[in-house]
Amino acid sequence: MSISNDQAQAYWRENLRIIMTHLAIWFVVSYGAAILFVEQLNEIPFFGFPLGFWFGQQGSIFVFVILIWTYVFSMNKLDEKYDVHE
Amino acid sequence: MSLDVLTFLFVGGSFALYIGIAIWARAGSTKEFYVAGGGVPPIANGMATAADWMSAASFISLAGLVSFVGRDGSAYLMGWTGGYVLLALTLAPYLRKFGKFTVPDFIGDRYYSQTARVIAVVCTIVISFTYVAGQMRGVGIVFSRYLHVDIDTGVYIGMTIVFFYAVLGGMKGITYTQVAQYVVLILAFTVPAFFLSAQVTGHILPQIGLGATLDSGMSVLATLDQLSVDLGFNQYTSGKKSTIDLFFLTVALMCGTAGLPHVIVRFFTVPRVKDARLSAGYALIFIALLYTAVPGVAGFGRVNLIQTINGADGTGTAYSEMPDWFKQWENTGLLGWADRNGDGKVQYASGAAFTAKKGKPIFSDERGEHGQRMTTNPTPGAEFDAAKQPFANEVYVDRDIMVLANPDIAQLPNWVIALVAAGAVAAALSTAAGLLLVISTAISHDLMKKTINPNINDKQELMFARLAAIVAIVIAGYFGINPPGFVAQVVALAFGLACASVFPAIIMGIFWTRHNSQGAIAGMLVGLVTTMAYMYYFAFGGGSPDEYFMGISPGGFGTVGAILHVVVGYVVSSMTPPPPQEIQDVVADLRIPRGAGEAHDH
């Protein structure tokens, strides 16, 4: 390891924060919108879909793709910030 | 050109391509065999991962499933894509940094225990074999329908092809073949989806078409809801499963996806940690191209199916006037009709048309007065609840035929149908090859080299890997020819085990430095045993659905197993000594991307 222990810990904490924010959104669009609150959201029409149904069958998947990519970019930035990139 | 000639051209042409690639990308060392030399570019790895992942289940079964269960299908759509988010954020980069070949490698080394390694090997082999069985059946279905050979011959052909590139090329051959297979399968899925969507709604994209309004002035989904309710089914857009069951099922599918050894191993093949994240990003884009088209294909297929069978006036169509596809699928045994009310018309509604075997027909060798195949188990009488539906159901349609039959039902051009056949075979073969590699690696590397005889050299290990691949192909072929009658339960088992045993063990290994071997072993065993016991009890032990724990069906029980794994693992770990300092250093090191180097052996 080329970086100090403190630096490594700070890097890990920021890493965890990025993971948790992404997973929070991941949870809301799938478990939240498409399972727990699906009935309520289904009352809202969305381009011909009931909204909850749309999240379950289309919307959540689009959000998943975006989430992985924003994660990739945030992590690349974080790696450079702490000079641990390859 | 006739459909037969076109199908031979498409399927034969794709086979020639795969074999060509296999010869070009032969593996010379164990490293090339296990992880393709560790130098696969992320975009190619993304495509290979997508092909590896999208099996006969995704290609053939998923749209059929969604088509029949409507909203409850969301669990599979979200589970099999959302798992990649978990994988990309919590596993892939760290496992790449760890830099070994296999999942048992990680578990055995991280928990400094041969016992843990062997448990991981057992899980890997069980999970992969259950999966392979389904792939070979998929190949069999396609061959029997389109090449007019019997299912057995189809399976032999599939085995020969997989033998070529899995045994010769190892991971290197498989990876580059999968790139080609991805292209074939995604075209084969989306082209008919565009046709269907344009035909039914006027929008070419099924993602938009499913929300469109039809000529009748009603939206597609409202039409589906109406048709479903009129025939006594549940509303298409609302579910039958309870919220808690759907929740647990989705968790089990997501964590199971992230814990499947043949998916995880793909992230060992890229050069850097950064590339592992990037590969996951590409993989999910490539997967989403198919998955977001699935609900459209399912919905349009359902509308077409109901309207074709019940006719324009909704009273049924005379058997003599049914289109060819109906009779051809009847010949494969995946569709059956019993004229329960004796009017000569085929009618489709809610309810089982056949008794026993979960409503599946048992065919006799005779033909009936209309030329239909006779069955020995039609549901007697033609009673139905007149308040709910206009007639009794007379048809059995296997869910697995929906995607394959869709182009027929919609009367698409022959080349589209031939393309679908090639795509279904590509989907089944690419996944089968990836799984066979994982099985052979688990045996040659994790069992032979790491557990039984560490003294074998690279060449001998490679020989064991190839031998194991051959044995695995033969066993997989056996399951393809004699498919177990409980395929659905077996696939649920694969995800349940991955969710309850593999996934938590890896996550805790990365995110909790203090986790030790005692805790990990206890956790894995608890997850494994409870999940297997629960599934066994409800599949074979005579358990009935009203005995479900908190209303959770066996498919979702992997989540409960995972929770038990974490709790037991935590408690046992806390009561026993922490892991040695060098292990704690390894965990600290795998959290830092720099210095990943190549996937190495020791």
HADDOCK unambig.tbl for C-alpha pairs under 7 A between the chains (distance, minus, plus):
assign (segid A and resid 1 and name CA) (segid B and resid 589 and name CA) 6.94 0.50 0.50
assign (segid A and resid 19 and name CA) (segid B and resid 89 and name CA) 6.24 0.50 0.50
assign (segid A and resid 30 and name CA) (segid B and resid 78 and name CA) 6.89 0.50 0.50
assign (segid A and resid 31 and name CA) (segid B and resid 247 and name CA) 6.81 0.50 0.50
assign (segid A and resid 35 and name CA) (segid B and resid 243 and name CA) 6.34 0.50 0.50
assign (segid A and resid 35 and name CA) (segid B and resid 247 and name CA) 6.53 0.50 0.50
assign (segid A and resid 36 and name CA) (segid B and resid 243 and name CA) 6.67 0.50 0.50
assign (segid A and resid 47 and name CA) (segid B and resid 211 and name CA) 5.75 0.50 0.50
assign (segid A and resid 48 and name CA) (segid B and resid 211 and name CA) 4.14 0.50 0.50
assign (segid A and resid 48 and name CA) (segid B and resid 212 and name CA) 5.99 0.50 0.50
assign (segid A and resid 48 and name CA) (segid B and resid 219 and name CA) 6.33 0.50 0.50
assign (segid A and resid 49 and name CA) (segid B and resid 211 and name CA) 5.39 0.50 0.50
assign (segid A and resid 53 and name CA) (segid B and resid 71 and name CA) 6.61 0.50 0.50
assign (segid A and resid 53 and name CA) (segid B and resid 237 and name CA) 6.40 0.50 0.50
assign (segid A and resid 56 and name CA) (segid B and resid 74 and name CA) 5.00 0.50 0.50
assign (segid A and resid 56 and name CA) (segid B and resid 78 and name CA) 6.68 0.50 0.50
assign (segid A and resid 57 and name CA) (segid B and resid 74 and name CA) 5.35 0.50 0.50
assign (segid A and resid 57 and name CA) (segid B and resid 77 and name CA) 6.29 0.50 0.50
assign (segid A and resid 57 and name CA) (segid B and resid 295 and name CA) 6.39 0.50 0.50
assign (segid A and resid 58 and name CA) (segid B and resid 292 and name CA) 5.65 0.50 0.50
assign (segid A and resid 60 and name CA) (segid B and resid 78 and name CA) 6.85 0.50 0.50
assign (segid A and resid 61 and name CA) (segid B and resid 78 and name CA) 6.57 0.50 0.50
assign (segid A and resid 61 and name CA) (segid B and resid 81 and name CA) 6.52 0.50 0.50
assign (segid A and resid 61 and name CA) (segid B and resid 288 and name CA) 6.66 0.50 0.50
assign (segid A and resid 64 and name CA) (segid B and resid 82 and name CA) 6.25 0.50 0.50
assign (segid A and resid 64 and name CA) (segid B and resid 85 and name CA) 6.38 0.50 0.50
assign (segid A and resid 65 and name CA) (segid B and resid 281 and name CA) 6.88 0.50 0.50
assign (segid A and resid 65 and name CA) (segid B and resid 284 and name CA) 6.05 0.50 0.50
assign (segid A and resid 65 and name CA) (segid B and resid 285 and name CA) 6.12 0.50 0.50
assign (segid A and resid 68 and name CA) (segid B and resid 85 and name CA) 6.09 0.50 0.50
assign (segid A and resid 68 and name CA) (segid B and resid 88 and name CA) 6.85 0.50 0.50
assign (segid A and resid 68 and name CA) (segid B and resid 281 and name CA) 5.47 0.50 0.50
assign (segid A and resid 69 and name CA) (segid B and resid 281 and name CA) 5.81 0.50 0.50
assign (segid A and resid 72 and name CA) (segid B and resid 277 and name CA) 6.05 0.50 0.50
assign (segid A and resid 72 and name CA) (segid B and resid 278 and name CA) 6.42 0.50 0.50
assign (segid A and resid 84 and name CA) (segid B and resid 592 and name CA) 6.62 0.50 0.50
assign (segid A and resid 84 and name CA) (segid B and resid 593 and name CA) 6.12 0.50 0.50
assign (segid A and resid 84 and name CA) (segid B and resid 594 and name CA) 5.11 0.50 0.50
assign (segid A and resid 85 and name CA) (segid B and resid 593 and name CA) 6.30 0.50 0.50
assign (segid A and resid 85 and name CA) (segid B and resid 594 and name CA) 5.48 0.50 0.50
assign (segid A and resid 86 and name CA) (segid B and resid 593 and name CA) 6.99 0.50 0.50
assign (segid A and resid 86 and name CA) (segid B and resid 594 and name CA) 5.09 0.50 0.50
assign (segid A and resid 86 and name CA) (segid B and resid 595 and name CA) 6.93 0.50 0.50
